[in-house]
Amino acid sequence: MRVLAICGSLQQKSGNLELLRIAAAGAPERVEFLLFDGIRRLPLFNPDLDGEDAPAAVRDWRKVLLACDAILVASPEYGHSLSGALKNAIDWTIPSGELYGKTVAITAAVAAPERGRLGLQALRVTLQAAGSVIVGGEPIVRGPNFKIETHALLRKLVERANATPE
Ligand SMILES: Cc1cc2nc3c(=O)[nH]c(=O)nc-3n(C[C@H](O)[C@H](O)[C@H](O)COP(=O)(O)O)c2cc1C
């Protein structure tokens, strides 16, 4: 099983990126875990740019999505919504359908349990529009249970993806 990890934060020092690295370190042996950093290269979604000569960054993004069996997303909340970079990346898949039927686990690395929930709600709505099967949806607090909860979410994603025919 190939799991693609996507971080909604573009910051170098990112709690969400740290979460994905922790997930990678705890991935079961049969899981190939690939951290994809290419959403920062995507142009702003514009149907005029789409088609056979779509930008290389868009073609790469669609290719890695097609090649994976499941996706783990960790994203910050900005302005009570999902990160703009992540929304833009998802928008690029709407005309072409790579997220349709794909199992996607979502979470946010947060400083306190009440943080990040509106961002996750918005992310859920957007992924539902793209046709994804969503797993999880709770923020994970950066504290003593960070690693345990992150590994548990990855396990749940793998189980669900195994049980869900695409
Ligand atoms: C401009 C801006 C807006 C933010 N808006 C929210 C928000 O609406 N709700 C929230 O819980 N956190 C908000 N945050 C906090 C970020 O979600 C938090 O810093 C997060 O850890 C950033 O993710 P990262 O560490 O992966 O880069 C905001 C941060 C910034 C810089």
The ligand as a Gaussian input file, in Angstrom:
#p B3LYP/6-31G(d) Opt

LIG

0 1
 C       -2.514000      34.237000       9.552000
 C       -2.829000      33.114000      10.508000
 C       -4.142000      32.776000      10.746000
 C       -4.448000      31.750000      11.642000
 N       -5.756000      31.432000      11.871000
 C       -6.065000      30.459000      12.754000
 C       -7.419000      30.122000      13.001000
 O       -8.351000      30.682000      12.439000
 N       -7.663000      29.137000      13.886000
 C       -6.663000      28.443000      14.524000
 O       -6.964000      27.531000      15.309000
 N       -5.360000      28.755000      14.305000
 C       -5.050000      29.734000      13.449000
 N       -3.738000      30.037000      13.191000
 C       -2.684000      29.257000      13.855000
 C       -2.120000      28.180000      12.930000
 O       -3.114000      27.269000      12.536000
 C       -1.017000      27.446000      13.697000
 O        0.051000      28.352000      13.882000
 C       -0.513000      26.193000      13.023000
 O        0.295000      25.491000      13.926000
 C        0.329000      26.458000      11.786000
 O        0.645000      25.214000      11.229000
 P        2.133000      24.707000      11.036000
 O        2.798000      24.702000      12.400000
 O        1.987000      23.329000      10.484000
 O        2.804000      25.631000      10.077000
 C       -3.413000      31.058000      12.305000
 C       -2.070000      31.402000      12.039000
 C       -1.784000      32.406000      11.147000
 C       -0.334000      32.757000      10.882000

